[in-house]
Amino acid sequence: MDTLSPEALPDGTRLGPWRVEGRAGYGTYGAVYRVRRTRRILPQLVALKLARYPDDLRFEREAELLTRIRHPSVPRLLGQGTWKASPHGDTHPYVVMQWVEGLRLYTWGKERPFTSRQVLRLLAQVARALEATHARQGLHRDVKGDNILVSPEGKAFLMDFGCGTWAGAPPLTEGLLAPGTKPYRSPQALRFQWDHRREARPPYRATPADDVYALGVTAYRLCTGIYPPPATDPSLVGDNARETLEEMKPPGQLQPLAPLLESLILRMLSDNPQDRGSAGELAAALEAAAEAAGPEADAPMSPNGSRGGTESVRRPVSESQGGCLGPAVLMSLAAWLIIQIVGNLNLAEFVDPPPILEDGGTTGVADASVEEVPVPNVAREPEPSGLALEMPKAPLPGQRRPPCARFQIHIQGGCWLEVPRASPPCGESYDWKGACYYPVAAPPRTNTSEKQ
């Protein structure tokens, strides 16, 4: 009999008192199944999140954090346990949570017109969920659109506490930054990572202000269809300290929206953490704005978000996507394509990550709770057939050397181009301080001896 895999349990599989009725999705660390409790009359559908790796302590931490939080916008923890594929197999922990039917926030915004007043109310509900989390000395640490579900009734739920922590909890990962998603990092986290990139020191200590900043990025992305440029993204500054940062445009310049909403989005994105306010203060301000806003808050919005709905799981580049082409050939082709356009284009404005598992756009706690989280500077479990290329200590043969062109980054004596919104494991690109890079090929030299 074949050993069952935690990523592909067949319908009918038993995990303690729970029976599987279908898989809803999976990510880096967990697979989520629709399950019902056995030996119950009319048992309720719930979500069971099963660890892909044995003895994963993240699940115990997520369960502990959820037991501390009681809020209508946070899914309830219903149970936890362990599962073995065979009597002598490895032990995989799982957590069981309330099933929440709904759409991810960005998908919700793509599929229907919405108003500033609706956004104010949804953000207020998420801010209240963060207030409840912070009141228990907890942190979410991965607030973003894919971790917020909007129910058919218009209620927002803050999902996936797998990256969360609380005061006094022991660290589970190494690196300067805890798990999270790069576009949502606060200025303080990015500065810390850059300032101490060559030091062995304790990691950055996230605060409630980091969660608030991430909510601001989420709101900006929902209303405009694009991410705000990082307030200070050191990965865009090379070893030669060349400044390449963009200036953030107020969201109202990109999409007409109620002035009260724009003001609160900019408040959440303040560089100074104290200027952002607490989650509770923001929730109160958002609720008051939703009530006080005039008719302009009911005008339909059509953000530029049609270019892609979610910041989703990146398909591992080790999957068969290039036919017979090997990694070296794909990398060379990518480098040459990049050199053709890098002088004139900012790729971050045009490249969106590929989509993940979807079921017609409707999802539950399952999908949101297993979205793959890029984890900069963290020791990751090996993915099957994955590729890991470390940054070389010297330029590669045929690689461009400084001076580097616009949007290129000087690292270890060579010119590199960062892969937009990618985080390790980088597959066929190179890992450097929590981001992924392709080498830039040297411009071809004119061969004056070539026969015509």
N, C-alpha and C positions, 0 to 999 in steps of 0.2 A: 504493500500500500504506500502510495506516494505521501511524503510529508507535506502537510498543509503549509501554505505561505501566509503570513499575516496580511499581505497586500491583496490576496485573492481568495478569501474564504467563500466557499460555495453557500448558496442559500440553504438554510436548515442547520448550519453549524451552530453548536452550543458553546457559549462562553459563560460558564457559571449558570445563572438562572436566565440568561438571555439567548434568544434564538435569532439568527441572522435572517433578514428578509431582503437583502440587497446591499451592494456597496454604493456609497454616495460619492466617494472620491478619495484621493490620497495625496500626500505631500512628502517632504523630506523625512519627517520623523513619525508620521502616523497615517493610518488608513481609517476611514470612518464608514460605519455600516448603519443601515436602518435596522433596528432590532425591536423585539417585543419580549416582555417577560413571560416566561412559561408558567403554566399552572395558575393562570389568572383568567377570569371571565372578562372578555372585551379588553385585553391588555392594550395600553397606550403605546403608540409609536414613539420611540426615543432614539437618540444618537449614541452610538458606542464608538469611541475613538481608541484604536488599538495601536500600541507601539510597534513600529517596524523593526526596532532593534531591541535585543534582550535587556532587561533590567534598566530601562531608560528612566533616570530619575526625574526627567522633565514632567512625567505624568503624575508622579507623587506631588511635585510642586504645584502643578496646575490644579490638582484636586484640592490641595490645602488652601490655595488662594481662593478658589471658588467657595469653599466652606465658610470663608471669612466674610464674603460679600453677599448681602441680601438686597437686591434691587430689581425692579420689574424690567429693566433694560439689560440685565445680565442673565444669561441662561442658568438655570438651577442645576446644581450637581445632584444626580440621583443615585450614584453608586460608583464603586471602583473595585477592581479585582485584578487577577492575573490569569493568563491563558498559556497553555503549552500545546505545541503542535503534536507532540507525542508524549507518552509517559516519561520518557527520559530526555525530552527536548528542552530547549531554552525557555525561560519564563519571560513572557511579554506582558507588561502592565497595560491596563485599559481604564478609561473613565467613561461613565455613562452620564449623559446630560439631556436636558430638556431639548426636544426637537423644535426648531424655529423655522417656520416656512417663510420664505421671502426672497428678495432680490438683493444682491450686493449693491452698495450705495451707488457706485459709478454706473452699473448696469441699470439701476432704477432711473438714474438721470438720463441715460441714453434712450431709454425705451418710451419715455413719456415727457411731455412738456411739464416743467415745474416752475414754481414761483419763489421769489425771495422769502416770502412768508413761510412757505413749506420748509425751505432750507433752514431758516431760523429755528423752527420748531424741532426739526430732526437733530440739528446740532445741539440744541438745548437738552434733548433727551440723552444724547451721548455724553455731554458734559456732566449731567447728573449721575450717569453710570460711573464716570471717572471720579466724581466727587465721592461716591460711595466707596470706590476702590481706595482712594487716597486717605479716606477717613479711617480705614483699617490698616494704614501704613503700607499699603500695597501700591504697585506700579504695573501698568499694562505693558509698556515698552514696545508696542507694535500697533499703535493706533493708525488706521488707514482705511481707505474705502473698501477694500476687500475683507476687512474684519468688522464691517458694519453691515447688518442686514436690515432691510426695510420690509415690514410685513405688509400683506395686502390691505390692512387697515391703516397703514401709514405710521406704524410705530417702529422706532429704531431700536436695534439690539447691538450692544458691543460684544463681539465674539472673540474667540481664540485667545485665551490667557496663557498659552504655552510659552511665551517669552516673558511672562510676568514674574514678579518677585515681591518680596515684602521685607521690611526692616528686620535685619538679623538673619535672613536666610543665607545659607552658605552658597558661594558661587558654584555654578555647574560647568562653566566654560572658561577658557583662557583667552587672553587678548585684552587690548585696551578698551574695546567697546563690547557691551553685551549684545546678544542677538537682537536684530531689528532690521529695518528696511531703509536703505541708504537715503532716498529722497526725503525721508521724514526725520532725519537726524537734526537735532537742534544745533545752533551755532556753537554752543558751549561744547557739545560732544565732538563736533568736527575739529574745533580748535585744539581740544585736548588730544585727540588722536594725532594731529599733525605735530603739535609741540613736543609730544613724548614718543614719537614714532621710533626713535632709536634708543629708548631707555627701557630698562626692566623695572617696572614700577607697578603699584596697584592699579586696577582698571578704573575707568571713569565711573563715578557714582551718579547714576541718573536720579532725577528728582521729578516731582509732579509737574514742574514747568516743562520738562521734556515731553510729557504726554500732551500738555496743552499746545505746545508748538506743533506737534504732529497732527493734532486736530485742526489747527490752522492751515497746514499744508493740505489736509484732506478737503477742507472747505474751499480753498483756492482752486484745487484740482477739479472739484465738482462743478464749480461755478464758471470756470474758464475753459476747461478741457485740457489744460496743461499744468505742469508743475511750476511752482515759483523757483527761480534759481536759488541755490543754497545761499543763505545769508553770508556764509563764509565757508566755502568748500575747499579745503586744502588740497584735495586730489587734483584740482585744476591748476595748482601752482607747482611748477616743477622744481627740481633741486636748484635751479638758477634763480628761484624766487620771482619768476616772471608772472605778473598779475594778469589773469585772464577772466576775472569774474564778471558776470552780467549784473545789470541793475534791475531789481524787481519792479515791474509795473504794477500799480494798484489794479486790483481785479476789475474795477469799474471802467478802466481804459480798454479792457479786452472784451467785456461783456456787460451790457447795461444791467444794473442790479440796484436794489434799494440802498441808499446811502448808509442806513443803519447797519445793514449786513456787511457792506464793505468796511466800515469802520471797525467792526468786531473781528473780521478776518485779519485786518492789518494789526489789530491789537494782539491777537494770538501769535502772529508772526514777528512780534517785537524782538529785537536783538537782546534787550535786557529782560531776563526772566521775571523780574519784579513787575515790569510793565504789562506782562501778559495777564496777570491776575490769577487767582486760584480757579480750579474747575467749578467750584460752587459759585464764585463771583461771576464767572462767565455765563454759567447756566442762568443765573438770575437776569443778567443783562440781555441774553438771547431771548428769554421768555418775555421780558418787558418790551424788547424791540418788536417781537412778533405781534404784540398787542397794540403797540403805539404806531407802527409803520402805517403810512398812508396808502392810497390806491396804487402807487407805483410798486408796492411790494407784491401786488397780485398780477403784475404783467408776466406773461409766460417768458421763460428764458430758454435760449437755444445755444448752449455753450459749444465750443469747438471740439467737444469730446468725442466726435464721431470717429476720430482717428484710432480710438481703442478704448474699451470700457474699463479694463481692470489692470492693476499692476500685478500681473499674475505669475504663476510658476513658470520659470524658464525650463523648456524642455532640455534635458541633459544633452550636451552636444556630442556625447559619445553614442547617441542613438544613430541608427542608420539614416542619415539625411543626405549624404553626398554620394550615393551609389558606390562606385569603385574607388572614388577619390579618397586617399589617405589623409591623416591630419596634416602632414607637412604640405601636401599640395593645396588643401583647403586654406591653410594659413597663408601660403604664398599668394594665392588668388585674392584672399581678403586684403592682404597688405597692399597689393597693387591696385585693387579697386579703391581702397582708402586714399592712396596717394593721388588718385585722379581727381578726387573731390574735396579733399580736406582743406585745400587752400581757400575755398570759397564758401563752404557750408559748415554750419554748426550741426553735426549729426544728431545731437541730443534733441533737437527740435523735430526731427523727422523719423526717428527710430523708436518704435514701441515694442515692448516684449511680446512674444507670441502668446496665444491664448492657451488656457489649460482645460482640463476636463470641465465640460459644461453640460447641463441637461435642459437645454432650451431656455436658459436664462433664469430659471427658477431654482432656488437652492434652499438648503436648510442649514442648521447648525453644522452639518457635516462638512460642506465645502469650505465654509468660512473658517472652520476650526482646523483645517489641514492645509491651508494654503502654504506653499513652500516659502520659508522665510530666508532670504539671503542673510548670511551671518558673517560679516566682515571680521577678520582677525580671530576666528574661532576654530579650534580643532574640530573638524567635522568627521563623522563616520564615513568610511569610504562608500561611494555609490558603486553599484555594479558596473564594471567596465569603464569607470570614470577616468578622465585624464586630468592630471595635475601638473602644470608647468610652472616652475618657480622662476622668478625674474633672474636672468643671468647677471653675473657681476661685471660683464663687459659687453659692448655692443655685439650683436650677432653679425655674421658675415653678410655683407650686402645691405646692412641697416644704415639708415640715415643717421648722421651725427650732427651735433649742434654747429651752427645755429638752427634751431628747429622752427618750422613754419607755424603759422597761426593755428591754434587749437591743438598743437602737438605739445607733448610734455617731455622734458629732459629728465631721464632717469638712468642712472648708472652709465652715463656717457653716450647714451643713444636716444633717439627720438621715438616716442610712443604715442599712441592714440587710445584714450580710454573708451571702453565699450560702455555706451550709455546705460545707466541703471542696472549694471550687472555686478554681482558680488561672487566671491569664491564659493564653491569650486568653479574655476573658470574654463574647464574643458580644454579647448584648443587655443585659448588665449592665455596670457601670462598673469600670474597673481602677484600683486604688489601692494602691500599695506591696505588690504581690505577692498581692493578694486581689481578690475580685469583690463588688460591692455593688449593691443596688437602692435607689433613692431612696424615702423614706417620704413618702407624700402627707400634706399638712396636713389635720387634722380639718376636716370641713365645718362652716361657720358656720351657725347657725340664721338663717333668713331670716324676720324678723318681719313683713315686708310681704307674704309669700306669701299668696295668696288660698286660703281653705279651701273 
